[in-house]
Amino acid sequence: MTGMNKQSLREDILAFLAGRGISLHRLAQESGVDSKSLWLFVHKANSNLNTDSLFRLWPHLYGEQRPLPLVKGQPAPAEVSVISPAADAGENVPVQPARESS
């Protein structure tokens, strides 16, 4: 299982855009994220997204998948795992961008 990091999020955004055939600007409009911030995050390795932007993008990119909660008393992992509601309880599943149904 591969987790999520900044680079994989960038790749997921680009895959989502290609899959839907939309621009980065359109994704920003649909999700309510500042288009300049999103462009910088995708194209500049040292750029970050704020938490609000990530929460706004999440349903567009990943649908109903939710991040796994952190366990109290344990350090946060270097990569974030997610779990699909369809997966068995406690089973990690790879993150794949959500695809819009036709």
N, C-alpha and C positions, 0 to 999 in steps of 0.2 A: 504494500500500500504506500503510495506516495502521498505526502501531505501537501498543504498549501504554503507557499511562500510568495514573496513579492513577484518573483519572476514567473511563477506558475499562474498567478493572478493576471499578470500582463498577457501571458499566452492565452489564457481563457477569454479575456476581453477580446483579443484579436480574433480568436476562433469564433466567438459569438458574432462579431461584426461580419466576418466572412460568411458564416452560416445564414445569417439573416439578410445579408446584402445591404447593410446600412452603414452610415458613417459614424465615427466617434462622436461627432457633434449631435447626431440624432439620438444616440444612446444617452448622452448627457441630458438632452431635453426630456426624453422619456422617463429617465430615472430621477431627474431633479438634481443632478450633480453639475457643478460648475464645469463647463466645457474646457476651459483653460487648464484647470487642475487635473482633469482626466487626461487631457492630451499630454501634459507634462509627466504624469505618472507612467503612461504607456511608453513614451518616447525617451525619457531621461532616467537612467539607472538610479540616480541618487534622489529621485523624487518620491514622495509618499502621498497616500490618500488619508484623509481624516476618517475617523470612525463613522461619522454620519454618512459620508460618501460611500463607504464600504457597505453599510446597512442598506442604503438606497440602491446600490448596484446588485446586491446579492440576489434578490428574487428574479432579476432579469437574467443573470448569468447561471444561477444554480436552481432556480425553481424552489421546490419545497425542501431541499436538502438543508440541514442545519448543522452548525459547528458543534463538535463534541464539547461538553462543559469541562472546564478545568477542575481537577481534583484538589480540594483544599489541602494545603500542606505540601503539595508537590510543585516543583518548578514548572513554569510554562514550557511546552516543547518548542524547539526551534522552528518546527513546522506545525501548522494547525491541521488536525484531521477533521473530517466531517462524517456525518452519518446520514444515510438516506432513511426516510421514514419507512421505506419498503424493506429495509434490511432487518435482519434479526437483531434483537436488542443487544447492544454492545459490540456489534460487528462493524468495523470500519469499512467503508467503501470508497473507491477512487472518486475524485471530484471530476465531473464532466459538465461542460456548459449545457444549460438547458436549451432544448431546441423548440422553436415555436411550431406548433402543430398547424398543418395546412388545412 
